[in-house]
Amino acid sequence: MNATETPPALYAAREPVFPRRVKGQFRTLKWVIMAVTLGIYYLTPWIRWDRGPNLPDQAVLVDLAHRRFYFFMIEIWPHEFYFIAGLLIMAGLGLFLFTSALGRVWCGYACPQTVWTDLYILVERWVEGDRNARVRLWNQKWDFRKARLRLTKWLLWLLIGLATGGAWIFYFTDAPTLLRDLLAGQAHPIAYLTMAILTATTFFFGGFAREQICIYACPWPRIQAAMIDEDTLVVAYREWRGEPRGKLKKGELDPSQGDCIDCMACVNVCPMGIDIRNGQQLECITCALCIDACDEVMDRIGRPRGLIGYMALKDEAAERAGGHPKNVWKHIFRPRTILYMVLWSSIGVGMLVALFLRSPIGVDVTPIRNPLYVTLADGAIRNTYEVRLRNKHGETLPFTISLPPDNPIELTLEGADTAEVEVPADETRMQRVYLTAPAGSPAATEERTDIDLIIEDRTNVEQVSRGTVFHGKGN
């Protein structure tokens, strides 16, 4: 480069994308998924679930104050966080599975960024018109009409963002109560701050950043390359059928011309603003709207559908030669995806088994180690323990703490005349327990003795046992 030449710019301003409306099976599928996912998100906090008089009646609730997670009939306690970890692992494996089978199908249909962007584009199209009208409005100078349309669109976007932020905080406390407090100005400042942040991010990400989030902020486009192989079904342009492309002249049929008439329909409907005819690109989210647009054009000009469609790289040679691709299920069910499905299913089954086999009584036994033991006046050895009792029932229950019948060690509870402890419904109680071994007994003379504490709920006829260690004098 000469000294007089201007160096190339390292920054390029964003070119706005104005997707055109399209009809077809994939667009319909996206509408259905958008309606279902948004419906679940906005309506779930308002579903009621009767758990009893002492427990919240919100079906899905993340109760941070009491450190609980409620999901209909399931209640997750803090020490059971491994269930949440298992769900996150399943989500990751599910993402690997769908990407290996169908490319970035998650990104194109169910990713929150895609869903809310679709909703914002729907509002934009409703207010400003379809692609051509929006392009003209973007390029024209500011006047009263442009300002009115923009303000109307931004106001609707803001209301959607406000509903999004409001729905999120409803998951963390009783939704009807919080709504009354919000309207009365009596909610906690954290609630208003969280709503403001989520409203602003939804407004910006869905309205202005859009494809920029997918291209620059999201790491998944970089990771997907390791998930996709030659058997993965991705959206692709069959260039051997479409090239050489050219404009279709009415009443003429040029056998040397491909099926692509260079109408740009596939480009105009793409929410990422790319040309699928240029091959696989990092920006492609596999939403398949270009398939709908191209099939519509093929129907109009009397050419067979499928110029743009789902295909696997392994089928390219056969299709070029005029053959038929492999059965789609052979691409989906292959060793790699089967391995992901087995791992995903194994974790899910394991979590279900652990969920339904867990005890309704939670017990943790912690020996007090400072000191390990105390020698009483009569020579007996006493150990002290902290026993954490969890009552997972919806009613207050008496728990009995005892030792096996043949154990000579004496058990007493601090602050109680009996071995019975009442634990409130769905709460935890810490109880100090003393174990005393008579002088000269094996437990008093040996350094360590394994023992079991038995905790029994006689109301529901449930019993659990926890092992611990009794420390004696030793030799």
N, C-alpha and C positions, 0 to 999 in steps of 0.2 A: 504494500500500500504506500502510495506517495505521501509526502509530508503535507501536501495540499488537500488530500482527500479527507472527507469526513468519516470518522470511524463509525462502524455500524452500531445502531442503537441496541442496547442490551435489554430494553424494556419496550414492550408493545402494549398499547392500550387495548382493553377488552373490546372485541367486536360483539355487539349485542346480538342475541339469537332470538328470532321470532318464529317459533314453530307453527306450521300450518295445521289446521284441524284435519283429521283423517278418520275414516271409518274402516272397521275391519275386526277380525277376530282377536287380534292382539291388543288393539285399542280397547275393545270391549272388556277383555280380560283385565287390563290395567284399571279400567273404571270400577270393575267389581272388587278388585283387590284394594283399591283406594277407599271405596265405600266401607268395606269390611274392616280394614285396619283403623281408619279414622273413627268408625263407629265403636270399635272396641276401646280405643284410647279415650274417647270423650265420654262414653257411657259407663264404663266399668266402675268408676268410683261411686256411682249412684245405685249399684246393685246391692240389695240387702241380703244378709245371711244370718239367721238366728242361731247363735251359739250359746244362749243361756242368759240369765239376768246379769251376770257379772262380767260379761265379755262384750267387746264391740260387735255391732251387727253389720259392719261394712264388709262386703264379700272379699274385696282385695284391699289390704291395708298394710302399709309399712309403718308400724307404730314405734318410732324412735324413742319416745319417752319411756316406754316399758320394754323396749328392746325385743320386739316381736314382729314377725311377718305372718300375716294371715292371707290365705288363699282358699276361699270357700271353706271346705271342711278341714283343711290342712293348716296347722300352726307350726311355725319354725321358730325355735328358740336360739339365743346367741351361740350356745355351744353346738348347735346343729348347722353351723354355717357351711359345712361340707355339702349340704344340699344345694346351696346357692353356687358353690364352686363347681359342683357337678353340672348344674344347668349351664353355666358359662362354658364349660368344656364341651357340652353337647352342642351349644350354639356355634362354637368354633368348628367342630367336626361337621356340623350341618352345613356350614358355609363352604368348607372344603369339598363336601360331597356334591352340593349343587353346582359349584364352580367347575369341578372336574367333569360333571355330566353335561351341563348346559351353559358354561361360561358365566358371565356376570349377570345371571338371571336374578339374583338377589338385588343387585344394584338397579336393574331395569324395572323391577316390579314392586318390591316391598321395602326397600331402604327408606327410612324416614325422610332423608333429603329428597329422594325422588317423589315420594308421596305428597309432601307439602309443596314441592315445586310444581307438580301437576295441578294441585289445587289452586295455587297462585296463578298459574298460566290460564286455568279455566276462568278465574275471576277477571284476569287481564283481557282475555278474549271476549268475555261478556260485556265489559265496559268499553273497550277500545275497538273491537272488531277482530276479524281474522288477520292473518299474516300481512297481507298487502296494506290493509288499513293501519296496522300498527307500525309498519315500516314508514308509511307516509307521515303518520303522526310524529314519529321519532325525528324525521328529517325536517319537518316544517318548523318555522319560527314560533316562539311562544306567543300565544294569544289567549283570549278568554276561554275558548273551547278547549284548547290543549290543557290549560291549567285546571279547568273543571273536570276533565276526564282523568287527569293524573291524580288530582286530589281525591276524587271518588275512588279510584283504584287503590290508592295508598291507605285510605280510610278503611276499606274493606280488608285489605291485607293486615292492617293493624288490629282490627277486630278478630281476625283469625289467629293472629299471634297472641292476642290477649286470652282468647279461649284456650289456646294451646298451653300457655303458661299457667292459667287457672286450673286446667285439668290436671296438670302435673302435680301441683301442690295438694290437690284433693286426694291423692294416693297416700298422703302422709298423716292425715287426720280425718276425723269424721266430716264427710263432704257437706251435708246440709248445715251443720253447725258452723263450719268454716265459711261457707257462702254467706250466711247471715252476718258473721263478724266482718267479713270483707266489705259488704254493702254498708254496714253500720260504721265502718272505720275503726273497728275495735280488734282487728286481727293483729297478730304479732308482726313487728316490722320485718322479720325475716320472710314472712309470707309475701308481703308487698315487694320486697327486694327480689325474691326469687321470680315472682311473676314478671317484674320489670325486665329482668335479665333474659328470661325465656321469650318474652314478647319481642324484645329487641333482636335477639338472635334469629328467631323464626322469621321475623319481618325482613331482616337483612339476607339471611341465607336463602330463603325461598323466593324473595322478590328481586334481589339484586345480584347476589353472588352466583346462585344457581349452578351452572356447569363448572364454575370455577372451584367450588367446593369439591366436586368429584375429581377434577383434574389435579388440583394442587394441594388441597388440604387432606383428602382421604388417602391413606396408604394402600388401600386394597388394589388399585390399578397396578401398582408395582409388584404386589405379592401374587396377583392372579397368574402371572406368567409361569410361576412354578406349579400352579394347579392345573393348567390347561395342557393337553397333549393332543396328538393327532386323532384321537378318538372323541374328543370333546365336540359336542354339537354347538356351533356358534353361528351367528348371523353373518352371512357372506354373500358376495356378489359373484355370480357365475360368469366371469368375464369371457370364457370361451364361447358362451352363448350370446352374450350381449355385444361383443366387439366384432367389427368396428362400429361404434355408435354413430348415429346421425339423425337428423330430423326426418320425420316421416312425411312424405309428400302424398297428398290426397290422390287416391286412385292409382298409385304406383306401388309396385312391390319390387324392391331391389334385392336380389338373392345374395349379393355380396355384402349387404349390411346386416349387422347383428340386430338382436331384438331391442337393445337399448336405444331409445329415441332421444336421449339426452334432455329429458323434460325437467330434470332437477327435482322431481317430486320427492325422491328419497332424501335429498338434502334439505328440502324445505320443511319436512315434517320432523327432522331430527332435533331433539331437545339439546343435543351437544354441539350442533352446528357442523358436523363432519360429513364427508362424502364417503359412504361405505364402499363405493366403487374403487377407492384407493387401497383397499385391503384392510386387514386387521389393524386397529389403532388403539392406543392406550385409552383414548377418550370414549370409545364405544361402550355403552352400558347394557347392550343386548336387550333393549326395550322392544325391538322388532317392529317399531312403527314404520320403518322403511319397507318392510315386507308388505304391510297393508297398503302403503302408498303405491308401491310398484305393481302389486297384484291388481289394484284398481285400474292402473294405466294399461296393463296387459289385457284386461277384460275389454277395455274400450277399443283397443287397436286390433283385437282378435288374435293375440298371441297367447301361448300357454303361460300359466302362472309359474312362479318359482324362479324367476330371474334373480331375485334376491330371496334368500330363504335360509333356514337352518341347515347346516351341512357340516360334515367332519372332514378334516384334511385328508384322512385316509381314503375317503371316497372320491377325491378329486380326479385321480387318474382314470377311474372307471367311468365317471360321468363325462370326462373329456372325450373318452372313446365311444360314448353313446350307450354305455352300460347302465346298470342299475346300482344304486348305493346299497350298503348293508342295511339290514333291518334296524330301525332306530333303537329298539330295545337291546340289540347287541352292542351298540355304542354306550348305552347307559349302564347296562349290567356287565361290567368287565372287572377283572381282578382288583383294580385300584378302587373303584367305587364300591365294590362289594366289601372290601376291607374297611372303608370308611363307614359303611352301613352296619357292619358287624360291631365295630368299636362304638359307634353311636348307640346302637341298640343295647349292647352290653352295659354301658353306663346307665342308660335309662332303666333297664330291668333291675340292675343293682340298686339304683336309687329307690325304685318302687318297693323292692323287697325290704330295704332298710327303713323306708317310711312306714310300712304297714306292720313291721315286726318290732318297731321301737316301743319301749315301755312307757306307759303313761306316768310312771314315777321316775323322776330324775334324781340321782344321788351322786354326790362327790364327797369323798372322805379324804381329809388332809390332816396328817399328824402334825402336832405342834412340836417343833424340833428344838426349841430353846426354853427349857432344857428338854432332852429326850425323855427323861423320866424323873419322878420325884419319889424319894424314899420316905414313907410315912413313919410315925412314931412306933408302930407295931412291927416295922420291917417290911410291910407290904410295898409293892412297887405300883405307882400310878402313872399312866400315860394320858395325855390330853389330845383330843381330836376336834377338828371343825368339820361338821357334817352339813353339807348344803343339800336341802330337800326341795325338790321342784314338784309342785302339784299341777299337772297338766289337765286336770279336770275342771269343769265349770262350777264346782261347788267346793266349799271348805271341807277338808277331810282330816281326820285324825290318823297320824302315822305312828306305828309302834316300832321302836328301835330295840333290837335284842341281839343276843349271841346264840350260837347253836346250843341245844340243851345240855350237851356233855361238856361244855366249856366251864372250868372253875372260875374264870375271871368274872368279876362283878362289874356291872354296867350301871352308871348313874348319869342323869342329865342335869346340866346346870340350870337352876331356877325352876326345877320341876320335882315333884314327889314321886311321879310315876315315869315309866318309859314311853309315854305317849306324848306326841307333839301335834298340835293343830297347825295346818298350813293353809292359808287363805286360797281361794280359787284362783288358778292360773298365776300363782305367785311363787316366789322362792323365799325360803326361810333358812337362816344360818343357825344351827344349834351346836353348842359345845357339849361334847360327850367325854366322860371320864371312865377309863377302864382300869380296874385295880386287881392286881394279881396277889394272892396271899403270900406271905413270907415263906420261902422254901419251896414254893411250887415251881414246876418246870419253866413257866413263863417268866417268873421273877428271877430265876437263876441263869437262864440262857440269854445270850446277847440279843437274839432276834427270834420272834415266834410269829408265824403267819396265822392270821385270824380272819374271820368273816363277820361283817356286820350285816344283819338281816333287817330290812325295812319292809314293813307290811302295811298295806291298806286293807283293813278288814271290811270296810264298807263295800268295796268292789272286788274283794277277794283277789288282790294282786300283791305280789311279793317280788322283791329284788334283793340281790346279795352283792356286797362290795368287799373285796379283799383289801387288807391293809397289814401293817406290821406292828407288833407289840415289842417295845424295847425293854430288856431286863438288864441286870447288873453284868451278866457274863462272868467269865472266869478271871 
